[in-house]
Amino acid sequence: MRTFASLLAAAALATSALAHSIFQEVYVNGVDQGHLTSIRVPDYDGPIMDVTSNDLICNGGINPYHQPISTTVINVPAGSQVTAEWHHTLSGADPSDSADPIDPSHKGPVMAYLAKVDNATSLSVTGLKWFKIWEDGMDSSQKWGVDRLIANKGKVSFTIPNCIAAGQYLLRVELIALHGASSYPGAQFYMECAQLQITGGGSTQPATVSFPGAYAGSDPGIKINIYQTLKSYTIPGPSVFSCDGSSAPAPTTTPAAPTSVPTTSVPPATTSSPAGSVAHYGQCGGLTYSGPTACEAPYSCVKSSDYYSQCL
């Protein structure tokens, strides 16, 4: 007899087989850089499921890039808030589409990585060295990064570290859908890369990982049955980079729901910031967050999880 959990998993797979998503818009400090500008987007919104494939780097293999490929490089001052926007199809936001920005069954984490490159418009991406700058997994109420992305109309925001060297970079934004991840291959990886020119900055050298290589099919955050009450979730990949010159402990495990509600609405940040520096929808707090914490008027910093607060 099939269990209730297996029936839920089967239903999710059946109803969301084509409910995919594409990272397709970048905002810098709240300013929209333009639809598809600087992002290597594929025509097809399907996932990568093989963690050993080079397609896991920036997509564009089994899902060929949309033509013409953008040759624009977005200027981003170090320390800026960057927002990545996802939608079901390249047409952008569609309020009539129940699977836009992605089907609600596609629960899982959302992450952002950077890799320093000589030329951000070069199509060759093999051999690059990546470091993670942000992640949002499962919080203590069992809400996922993807849940928060959907609630925010496809947007996630994070800070470009203010200590990394100036130069050209690829920004790799990724979400992992875990609705079919009870066996491998089953998890669905969605990622695209944006082309950035980071200015200012410093000289801190982050520890890096390679794609493929950073993930294994047996990782507990990749092979997992989410149709149960999870006490914790281990986000795949390395720790989130910190500007103190080391890698900060990543929020790879999240404790079970606390017995009391915290009295503060925003987790403490590690650095101070000028008043009103975070734009609407930008990140403003979290246990591993080190960026600005004061929102532009009239917005307030609202806690979504122990690891993520946002200007709303």
ROTORMI-855149 format. One record per residue (C-alpha): x, y, z; residue number from 1. Coordinates in Angstrom, 2 decimals, m for minus. Each point is the difference from the previous one (the first is absolute). Layout:
BEGIN
{c1: X&c2: Y&c3: Z&k: NUM}
...
This chain:
BEGIN
{c1: 0.00&c2: 0.00&c3: 0.00&k: 1}
{c1: 1.31&c2: 3.43&c3: m0.87&k: 2}
{c1: 0.56&c2: 2.36&c3: 2.91&k: 3}
{c1: m1.59&c2: 3.41&c3: 0.24&k: 4}
{c1: 3.42&c2: 1.59&c3: m0.47&k: 5}
{c1: 0.64&c2: m1.97&c3: m3.19&k: 6}
{c1: m3.39&c2: 1.00&c3: m1.34&k: 7}
{c1: 0.80&c2: 3.65&c3: 0.72&k: 8}
{c1: 3.32&c2: m0.33&c3: m1.79&k: 9}
{c1: m1.62&c2: m1.67&c3: m3.01&k: 10}
{c1: m2.68&c2: 2.68&c3: m0.16&k: 11}
{c1: 2.62&c2: 2.74&c3: 0.12&k: 12}
{c1: 1.95&c2: m1.60&c3: m2.83&k: 13}
{c1: m3.10&c2: m0.53&c3: m2.10&k: 14}
{c1: m1.38&c2: 3.51&c3: 0.38&k: 15}
{c1: 3.28&c2: 1.88&c3: m0.36&k: 16}
{c1: 1.95&c2: m1.87&c3: m2.65&k: 17}
{c1: 0.37&c2: 3.18&c3: m2.05&k: 18}
{c1: m0.16&c2: 2.54&c3: 2.83&k: 19}
{c1: 3.55&c2: 1.22&c3: m0.45&k: 20}
{c1: 1.70&c2: 3.38&c3: 0.42&k: 21}
{c1: 2.71&c2: 2.28&c3: m1.43&k: 22}
{c1: 2.11&c2: 2.71&c3: 1.67&k: 23}
{c1: m0.51&c2: 2.90&c3: m2.42&k: 24}
{c1: 0.30&c2: 3.43&c3: 1.60&k: 25}
{c1: 2.57&c2: 1.82&c3: 2.17&k: 26}
{c1: m0.51&c2: 3.03&c3: 2.25&k: 27}
{c1: 2.89&c2: 1.97&c3: 1.51&k: 28}
{c1: m0.96&c2: 1.92&c3: 3.14&k: 29}
{c1: m3.61&c2: m0.27&c3: m1.12&k: 30}
{c1: 0.61&c2: 1.19&c3: m3.57&k: 31}
{c1: m1.19&c2: m2.40&c3: m2.71&k: 32}
{c1: 2.77&c2: m0.67&c3: m2.53&k: 33}
{c1: m2.43&c2: m1.20&c3: m2.67&k: 34}
{c1: m1.75&c2: m3.19&c3: m1.06&k: 35}
{c1: 2.56&c2: m2.71&c3: m0.92&k: 36}
{c1: 2.80&c2: 2.59&c3: 0.19&k: 37}
{c1: 3.39&c2: m1.57&c3: 0.73&k: 38}
{c1: m1.43&c2: m3.44&c3: 0.83&k: 39}
{c1: 0.73&c2: m3.16&c3: m1.98&k: 40}
{c1: m3.53&c2: m1.34&c3: m0.15&k: 41}
{c1: m1.12&c2: m3.18&c3: m1.77&k: 42}
{c1: m3.06&c2: m0.21&c3: m2.22&k: 43}
{c1: m1.24&c2: m2.99&c3: 1.99&k: 44}
{c1: m0.74&c2: 0.35&c3: 3.72&k: 45}
{c1: 0.80&c2: m3.61&c3: 0.90&k: 46}
{c1: 2.29&c2: m1.24&c3: 2.77&k: 47}
{c1: 3.41&c2: m1.64&c3: 0.17&k: 48}
{c1: m0.11&c2: m3.22&c3: 2.01&k: 49}
{c1: 3.55&c2: m1.37&c3: m0.39&k: 50}
{c1: 2.38&c2: 1.54&c3: 2.56&k: 51}
{c1: 3.00&c2: m1.19&c3: m2.04&k: 52}
{c1: m1.06&c2: 1.87&c3: m3.14&k: 53}
{c1: 1.71&c2: 3.18&c3: m1.24&k: 54}
{c1: m3.55&c2: 1.28&c3: m0.57&k: 55}
{c1: m0.15&c2: 0.49&c3: 3.78&k: 56}
{c1: 2.34&c2: 2.99&c3: m0.36&k: 57}
{c1: m2.08&c2: 2.52&c3: m1.92&k: 58}
{c1: m2.51&c2: m2.15&c3: m1.90&k: 59}
{c1: m0.02&c2: 0.41&c3: m3.81&k: 60}
{c1: 0.86&c2: m3.58&c3: m0.97&k: 61}
{c1: m3.05&c2: m2.25&c3: m0.15&k: 62}
{c1: m1.96&c2: 3.25&c3: 0.36&k: 63}
{c1: 1.67&c2: 2.11&c3: m2.76&k: 64}
{c1: 0.45&c2: 3.71&c3: 0.60&k: 65}
{c1: m2.56&c2: 2.44&c3: m1.31&k: 66}
{c1: 1.36&c2: 1.83&c3: m3.05&k: 67}
{c1: 1.54&c2: 2.49&c3: m0.20&k: 68}
{c1: 1.96&c2: m0.52&c3: 3.22&k: 69}
{c1: 0.29&c2: 3.20&c3: 2.01&k: 70}
{c1: 3.38&c2: 1.73&c3: m0.29&k: 71}
{c1: m0.85&c2: 2.62&c3: 2.64&k: 72}
{c1: 1.97&c2: 0.14&c3: 3.25&k: 73}
{c1: m1.82&c2: 1.59&c3: 2.95&k: 74}
{c1: 1.95&c2: 2.43&c3: 2.18&k: 75}
{c1: m0.39&c2: m0.86&c3: 3.70&k: 76}
{c1: 1.83&c2: 1.86&c3: 2.79&k: 77}
{c1: 1.32&c2: m2.34&c3: 2.69&k: 78}
{c1: m2.37&c2: 0.00&c3: 2.97&k: 79}
{c1: m3.06&c2: 0.54&c3: m2.20&k: 80}
{c1: m3.31&c2: m1.76&c3: 0.43&k: 81}
{c1: m0.72&c2: m2.22&c3: m3.01&k: 82}
{c1: m3.42&c2: m1.47&c3: m0.70&k: 83}
{c1: m0.52&c2: m2.98&c3: m2.29&k: 84}
{c1: m3.46&c2: m0.50&c3: m1.52&k: 85}
{c1: m1.34&c2: m3.36&c3: m1.18&k: 86}
{c1: m3.00&c2: m0.85&c3: m2.17&k: 87}
{c1: m1.59&c2: m3.07&c3: m1.54&k: 88}
{c1: 0.68&c2: 1.06&c3: m3.60&k: 89}
{c1: 2.15&c2: 2.60&c3: m1.76&k: 90}
{c1: m3.11&c2: 2.13&c3: m0.43&k: 91}
{c1: 0.44&c2: 1.14&c3: 3.60&k: 92}
{c1: m2.64&c2: 0.49&c3: 2.65&k: 93}
{c1: m3.40&c2: m1.52&c3: m0.73&k: 94}
{c1: m2.60&c2: 0.35&c3: 2.77&k: 95}
{c1: m2.31&c2: m2.37&c3: m1.86&k: 96}
{c1: 2.59&c2: m2.82&c3: 0.15&k: 97}
{c1: m0.34&c2: m2.03&c3: 3.21&k: 98}
{c1: 3.55&c2: m1.30&c3: m0.53&k: 99}
{c1: 1.56&c2: 3.46&c3: m0.24&k: 100}
{c1: 2.68&c2: 0.60&c3: 1.22&k: 101}
{c1: 0.18&c2: m3.76&c3: 0.72&k: 102}
{c1: m2.50&c2: m2.61&c3: 1.09&k: 103}
{c1: m0.53&c2: 0.03&c3: 3.79&k: 104}
{c1: 0.79&c2: m3.73&c3: 0.15&k: 105}
{c1: 3.63&c2: 0.73&c3: m0.98&k: 106}
{c1: 1.19&c2: 0.56&c3: 3.56&k: 107}
{c1: 3.69&c2: 0.36&c3: 0.70&k: 108}
{c1: 2.91&c2: 2.37&c3: 0.60&k: 109}
{c1: 1.13&c2: 3.04&c3: m1.99&k: 110}
{c1: 3.69&c2: 0.97&c3: m0.24&k: 111}
{c1: 2.33&c2: 2.52&c3: m1.62&k: 112}
{c1: 3.65&c2: m0.52&c3: m1.02&k: 113}
{c1: 2.70&c2: 2.17&c3: m1.60&k: 114}
{c1: 3.00&c2: m0.97&c3: m2.14&k: 115}
{c1: 2.70&c2: 2.50&c3: m1.01&k: 116}
{c1: 0.72&c2: m0.09&c3: m3.73&k: 117}
{c1: 2.25&c2: 1.78&c3: m2.48&k: 118}
{c1: m2.90&c2: 0.67&c3: m2.35&k: 119}
{c1: m3.59&c2: m0.29&c3: 1.19&k: 120}
{c1: m1.27&c2: m0.35&c3: m3.58&k: 121}
{c1: 2.15&c2: m3.06&c3: m0.79&k: 122}
{c1: m2.24&c2: m2.98&c3: m0.59&k: 123}
{c1: 2.50&c2: m2.42&c3: 1.52&k: 124}
{c1: m0.92&c2: m0.70&c3: 3.63&k: 125}
{c1: 1.81&c2: m3.26&c3: 0.73&k: 126}
{c1: 2.71&c2: 0.12&c3: 2.63&k: 127}
{c1: m1.33&c2: 3.11&c3: 1.78&k: 128}
{c1: 0.39&c2: 0.36&c3: 3.77&k: 129}
{c1: m3.19&c2: 0.90&c3: 1.85&k: 130}
{c1: m0.79&c2: 1.29&c3: 3.48&k: 131}
{c1: m3.44&c2: 0.17&c3: 1.57&k: 132}
{c1: m1.18&c2: 3.46&c3: 1.08&k: 133}
{c1: m3.55&c2: m0.78&c3: 1.16&k: 134}
{c1: m2.42&c2: m2.82&c3: 0.67&k: 135}
{c1: m3.54&c2: m0.50&c3: 1.26&k: 136}
{c1: m1.05&c2: m3.51&c3: 0.99&k: 137}
{c1: m2.71&c2: m1.25&c3: 2.35&k: 138}
{c1: m0.89&c2: 2.06&c3: 3.07&k: 139}
{c1: m1.30&c2: m1.18&c3: 3.36&k: 140}
{c1: m3.61&c2: 0.14&c3: m1.24&k: 141}
{c1: 0.89&c2: m2.30&c3: m2.92&k: 142}
{c1: m0.36&c2: 2.77&c3: m2.55&k: 143}
{c1: 2.50&c2: m0.16&c3: m2.84&k: 144}
{c1: 2.06&c2: 2.50&c3: m1.93&k: 145}
{c1: m2.18&c2: m0.74&c3: m3.03&k: 146}
{c1: m3.12&c2: 0.77&c3: 2.08&k: 147}
{c1: 1.45&c2: 3.42&c3: 0.77&k: 148}
{c1: 0.99&c2: 0.52&c3: m3.64&k: 149}
{c1: m3.59&c2: m0.71&c3: m1.05&k: 150}
{c1: m1.41&c2: 2.29&c3: 2.70&k: 151}
{c1: 2.31&c2: 2.76&c3: m1.28&k: 152}
{c1: m1.22&c2: m0.38&c3: m3.60&k: 153}
{c1: 3.11&c2: m1.80&c3: m1.20&k: 154}
{c1: 2.59&c2: 2.21&c3: 1.67&k: 155}
{c1: 2.87&c2: m0.79&c3: 2.37&k: 156}
{c1: 2.53&c2: 2.58&c3: 1.23&k: 157}
{c1: 3.51&c2: m0.21&c3: 1.38&k: 158}
{c1: 3.12&c2: 2.14&c3: 0.48&k: 159}
{c1: 3.13&c2: m0.02&c3: m2.12&k: 160}
{c1: 2.89&c2: m0.33&c3: 2.50&k: 161}
{c1: 1.74&c2: 3.34&c3: 0.44&k: 162}
{c1: 3.45&c2: m1.56&c3: 0.50&k: 163}
{c1: 0.48&c2: m1.98&c3: m3.21&k: 164}
{c1: 2.28&c2: 1.21&c3: m2.78&k: 165}
{c1: m1.36&c2: 2.23&c3: m2.74&k: 166}
{c1: m0.37&c2: m1.60&c3: m3.40&k: 167}
{c1: m2.32&c2: m2.02&c3: m2.16&k: 168}
{c1: m2.03&c2: m2.82&c3: 1.51&k: 169}
{c1: m2.72&c2: m2.45&c3: m0.85&k: 170}
{c1: m2.91&c2: m0.06&c3: 2.44&k: 171}
{c1: m1.56&c2: m3.46&c3: 0.19&k: 172}
{c1: m3.47&c2: m0.01&c3: 1.60&k: 173}
{c1: m1.47&c2: m3.43&c3: 0.64&k: 174}
{c1: m3.07&c2: m1.61&c3: 1.45&k: 175}
{c1: m0.41&c2: m3.69&c3: 0.71&k: 176}
{c1: m3.47&c2: m1.58&c3: m0.18&k: 177}
{c1: m0.26&c2: m2.99&c3: 2.34&k: 178}
{c1: m3.50&c2: m1.31&c3: m0.72&k: 179}
{c1: 1.43&c2: m3.12&c3: m1.68&k: 180}
{c1: 3.26&c2: m0.25&c3: 1.94&k: 181}
{c1: m0.65&c2: m3.15&c3: 2.05&k: 182}
{c1: 2.31&c2: m1.82&c3: m2.42&k: 183}
{c1: 2.81&c2: 1.13&c3: m2.30&k: 184}
{c1: m0.31&c2: 1.33&c3: m2.63&k: 185}
{c1: m3.12&c2: 1.74&c3: 1.19&k: 186}
{c1: 0.91&c2: 3.48&c3: 1.25&k: 187}
{c1: m0.41&c2: 2.66&c3: m2.68&k: 188}
{c1: 2.68&c2: 2.68&c3: m0.35&k: 189}
{c1: m0.85&c2: 3.33&c3: m1.61&k: 190}
{c1: 2.78&c2: 2.53&c3: m0.56&k: 191}
{c1: 1.06&c2: 2.78&c3: m2.32&k: 192}
{c1: 3.03&c2: 2.31&c3: 0.03&k: 193}
{c1: 0.07&c2: 3.80&c3: m0.20&k: 194}
{c1: 2.99&c2: 2.03&c3: m1.19&k: 195}
{c1: 1.26&c2: 2.59&c3: 2.48&k: 196}
{c1: 2.71&c2: 2.63&c3: 0.31&k: 197}
{c1: 0.60&c2: 0.49&c3: 3.73&k: 198}
{c1: 1.61&c2: 3.30&c3: 0.91&k: 199}
{c1: 1.63&c2: 1.17&c3: 3.22&k: 200}
{c1: 0.46&c2: m2.88&c3: 2.38&k: 201}
{c1: 3.16&c2: m1.20&c3: 1.70&k: 202}
{c1: 2.45&c2: m2.86&c3: m0.20&k: 203}
{c1: m1.50&c2: m2.88&c3: 2.00&k: 204}
{c1: 0.40&c2: m3.34&c3: m1.76&k: 205}
{c1: m2.95&c2: m2.34&c3: 0.60&k: 206}
{c1: 0.33&c2: m3.76&c3: 0.20&k: 207}
{c1: m1.52&c2: m1.51&c3: m3.14&k: 208}
{c1: m1.65&c2: m3.12&c3: m1.39&k: 209}
{c1: m0.50&c2: m1.35&c3: m3.50&k: 210}
{c1: m3.09&c2: m0.94&c3: m1.99&k: 211}
{c1: m0.43&c2: m2.86&c3: m0.54&k: 212}
{c1: 1.59&c2: m1.26&c3: 3.19&k: 213}
{c1: m1.59&c2: 2.14&c3: 2.70&k: 214}
{c1: m3.02&c2: m2.32&c3: 0.26&k: 215}
{c1: m0.41&c2: m3.78&c3: 0.21&k: 216}
{c1: m3.15&c2: m1.93&c3: m0.75&k: 217}
{c1: 0.15&c2: m1.49&c3: 3.50&k: 218}
{c1: 0.17&c2: 3.37&c3: 1.78&k: 219}
{c1: m2.73&c2: 0.20&c3: 2.66&k: 220}
{c1: m1.28&c2: 3.24&c3: m1.50&k: 221}
{c1: m0.33&c2: m1.61&c3: m3.45&k: 222}
{c1: m1.29&c2: m3.48&c3: 0.78&k: 223}
{c1: m2.82&c2: 0.64&c3: 2.47&k: 224}
{c1: m3.67&c2: m0.75&c3: 0.55&k: 225}
{c1: m1.64&c2: 3.34&c3: 0.80&k: 226}
{c1: m3.45&c2: m1.56&c3: 0.53&k: 227}
{c1: 0.57&c2: m0.38&c3: 3.71&k: 228}
{c1: 0.59&c2: 2.23&c3: 3.00&k: 229}
{c1: 3.65&c2: 0.98&c3: m0.35&k: 230}
{c1: 1.88&c2: 1.10&c3: 3.09&k: 231}
{c1: 2.77&c2: 1.49&c3: m2.12&k: 232}
{c1: 1.23&c2: 0.38&c3: m3.55&k: 233}
{c1: 3.59&c2: 0.02&c3: m1.26&k: 234}
{c1: 0.49&c2: 2.48&c3: m2.83&k: 235}
{c1: 2.31&c2: m1.44&c3: m2.68&k: 236}
{c1: 3.36&c2: 1.52&c3: m0.82&k: 237}
{c1: 2.54&c2: 2.04&c3: 1.95&k: 238}
{c1: m0.48&c2: 2.42&c3: 2.86&k: 239}
{c1: m1.01&c2: 3.57&c3: m0.77&k: 240}
{c1: 3.04&c2: 2.25&c3: m0.49&k: 241}
{c1: 0.60&c2: 2.66&c3: 2.64&k: 242}
{c1: 2.04&c2: 3.18&c3: m0.39&k: 243}
{c1: 2.07&c2: m0.74&c3: 3.11&k: 244}
{c1: 2.20&c2: m2.01&c3: m2.34&k: 245}
{c1: m1.48&c2: m3.40&c3: 0.81&k: 246}
{c1: m3.09&c2: m1.95&c3: m0.87&k: 247}
{c1: m2.79&c2: 0.64&c3: 2.44&k: 248}
{c1: m1.89&c2: m3.01&c3: 1.37&k: 249}
{c1: m2.82&c2: m0.55&c3: m2.46&k: 250}
{c1: m3.56&c2: m0.47&c3: 1.25&k: 251}
{c1: 0.24&c2: m3.63&c3: m1.09&k: 252}
{c1: m2.13&c2: m1.29&c3: 2.82&k: 253}
{c1: m3.05&c2: 1.68&c3: 1.40&k: 254}
{c1: m1.25&c2: m0.90&c3: 3.48&k: 255}
{c1: m3.51&c2: m1.20&c3: 0.64&k: 256}
{c1: m2.64&c2: 2.63&c3: 0.66&k: 257}
{c1: 0.72&c2: 1.86&c3: 3.25&k: 258}
{c1: m2.39&c2: m0.18&c3: 2.89&k: 259}
{c1: m0.24&c2: 3.79&c3: 0.21&k: 260}
{c1: m0.03&c2: 2.76&c3: m2.58&k: 261}
{c1: 3.14&c2: 2.24&c3: m0.02&k: 262}
{c1: m0.67&c2: 3.49&c3: 1.27&k: 263}
{c1: 1.99&c2: 1.69&c3: m2.77&k: 264}
{c1: m1.30&c2: 0.19&c3: m3.54&k: 265}
{c1: 3.45&c2: 0.21&c3: m1.61&k: 266}
{c1: 3.01&c2: m2.23&c3: 0.74&k: 267}
{c1: 3.11&c2: 1.96&c3: 0.94&k: 268}
{c1: 2.31&c2: 0.92&c3: m2.86&k: 269}
{c1: 3.76&c2: m0.01&c3: 0.30&k: 270}
{c1: 0.52&c2: 3.49&c3: m1.38&k: 271}
{c1: m1.69&c2: 3.36&c3: 0.30&k: 272}
{c1: m1.37&c2: 1.92&c3: m2.94&k: 273}
{c1: m1.13&c2: 3.46&c3: m0.98&k: 274}
{c1: m3.69&c2: 0.72&c3: 0.51&k: 275}
{c1: m2.33&c2: m0.84&c3: m2.85&k: 276}
{c1: 2.57&c2: m1.84&c3: m2.12&k: 277}
{c1: m1.95&c2: m3.18&c3: m0.86&k: 278}
{c1: m2.56&c2: 0.19&c3: m2.80&k: 279}
{c1: m3.49&c2: m1.49&c3: 0.02&k: 280}
{c1: 0.20&c2: m3.83&c3: m0.05&k: 281}
{c1: 3.72&c2: 0.08&c3: 0.87&k: 282}
{c1: 1.54&c2: m2.19&c3: 2.70&k: 283}
{c1: 0.55&c2: 1.83&c3: 3.28&k: 284}
{c1: 0.81&c2: m2.67&c3: 2.58&k: 285}
{c1: 0.82&c2: m3.62&c3: 0.80&k: 286}
{c1: 2.38&c2: m2.00&c3: 2.18&k: 287}
{c1: 2.71&c2: m0.18&c3: m2.70&k: 288}
{c1: m0.87&c2: 3.29&c3: m1.70&k: 289}
{c1: 2.59&c2: 2.81&c3: 0.17&k: 290}
{c1: m1.53&c2: 2.77&c3: m2.11&k: 291}
{c1: m2.10&c2: 3.11&c3: 0.62&k: 292}
{c1: m2.92&c2: m0.37&c3: 2.40&k: 293}
{c1: m1.94&c2: 3.28&c3: m0.36&k: 294}
{c1: m2.81&c2: 0.12&c3: m2.58&k: 295}
{c1: m0.89&c2: 2.90&c3: m2.22&k: 296}
{c1: m3.12&c2: 1.86&c3: 1.15&k: 297}
{c1: m2.76&c2: m1.02&c3: 0.38&k: 298}
{c1: 1.12&c2: m3.65&c3: 0.19&k: 299}
{c1: 0.90&c2: m2.03&c3: 3.08&k: 300}
{c1: 2.29&c2: m2.98&c3: 0.48&k: 301}
{c1: m2.24&c2: m3.06&c3: 0.45&k: 302}
{c1: 1.29&c2: m3.39&c3: 1.12&k: 303}
{c1: m0.81&c2: m2.92&c3: m2.32&k: 304}
{c1: 2.25&c2: m2.55&c3: 1.70&k: 305}
{c1: 3.01&c2: m0.18&c3: 2.32&k: 306}
{c1: 2.17&c2: 0.51&c3: m3.06&k: 307}
{c1: m1.97&c2: 2.49&c3: m2.08&k: 308}
{c1: m1.73&c2: 3.31&c3: 0.63&k: 309}
{c1: m1.31&c2: 2.29&c3: m2.74&k: 310}
{c1: m1.07&c2: 3.62&c3: m0.51&k: 311}
{c1: m3.80&c2: m0.09&c3: m0.41&k: 312}
